[in-house]
Amino acid sequence: MKTLDRGHPVTRRRVLVTGAGGFLGQPALRALLDRGWQVEAATLGPAPEGTGEARWHDVDLLDPDRLIRLLAEARPSHLLHLAWHAGADIYGSPENDRWVEASALLLREFAERGGERAVFIGSCAEYDWDQGVCDERRTPLRPASRYGLGKRELGERFERFLAARDRPTGAWARPFFLFGPHESPCRLLASVIRALLRGEPARCSHGRQIRDYLYSVDAADALVTLLESDVEGAVNIASGELSSIAHLVYRAASRLGRENLVRLGAIEARPDEPPLIVGDVGRLRDELGWSPRHGLDEALDETIDWWRQRLAAETEAGGE
């Protein structure tokens, strides 16, 4: 046992996960528990089902007093910060500014209590997307949204804070385009799969945009690997593979035998939408030794199965 500055004993492998009930938080919890971590899970609202031995905290992180109490209760040695504004207006919401301040407070309080290592989630939206291929060391940060600006500001504050002290160490993760269970129904692949499962047309844009897609379960595994490492600074969480939106959509439709329901061009693409966004995965591959464990078809099958069960539950609940 180690005694921290404020007199709280802490187990060395006790991690606090914020946003633990979310799209990325749930697979991250499973990965951490599988690796033997003692997990303190923070979310706003009730804990999801099937979360094993994690200890849950129902907490609004935008409330400074409650945030400080959470750290006193959880006493983490490590911190995986996934929580952020998750509304439909995420890219333009002023809530992004509030999350910058709340996250900065979280880092300060974690450090003051002797925290050892933190991994915070940024976004590929921090980059200048006109560059196409995004490299952590060379690609300029030029966000085009309030969300990207907030992540960039927090990332810069995160880096300055850690540079001024020996502990905690930390890394800034930049996920690219993720898909998988628990994704918002309004996002691309989730909306396509839901429509196809219902036997309805799947309406998309022209689909020629090239993106870097990664299964959320693999992304969570990459984050835990990063947390357990001594790698510092910004790290892309991506596949490094090129795929058009049309290719991804048709691969999903082929798993269901419903390619005839895909409607490319039914939705107008934004005129400023970048043609290419892909992450350089050199640091992820070479410094962490990490690569995805799931092939695209396997990831799509697992995602489709999850949505099939979710739609069946929705239908049953609607009939009650």
BELZI-V402563 format. One line per field, one symbol per residue. phi: phi as a letter, one per 20 degrees, with the letter a starting at -180 (. if undefined). burial: + if it has 9 or more other ideal C-beta (glycine too) atoms within 8 Angstrom, else -. A space follows every 10 residues. Layout:
phi = ???
burial = ???
This chain:
phi = .deegenefb ffdddedemf eegeffffff ffffenfedd ddbeoffffm dmefeecebe feegfffffg fffelfeccd edfagcffeg fcfffgffff fffffgffff ffengebccd eeafffffff fneddfedff ebfdcfffff fffffffgff fffebfcfea cdedfdedbq gmfffefgff fffffffemd feecffnefe cddbffffff fffffffeed fcnfcfdbem debfgfffff fffffdmcgf efcfnfdfff fefffbbbef dgfffeeemd bfedffffff ffffffffff ffffffffef
burial = ---+---+-+ --++++++++ ++++++++++ +++---+-++ +++---+--- +--+-++-+- +----+++-+ ++-+++++++ +++++----+ +-+--+++++ -+++++++++ +-++++++++ +++++++-+- ++++++--+- +-+-++++++ +++++-+++- ++-----+++ ++++++++++ +-+---++++ +++++++--- -+-++++-++ ++++++++++ +++++++-+- +--+++++++ --++++++++ +++-++-+-- ++++------ ---+-+++++ +-+++-++-- ---+-+--++ ++++-+++-- +---------
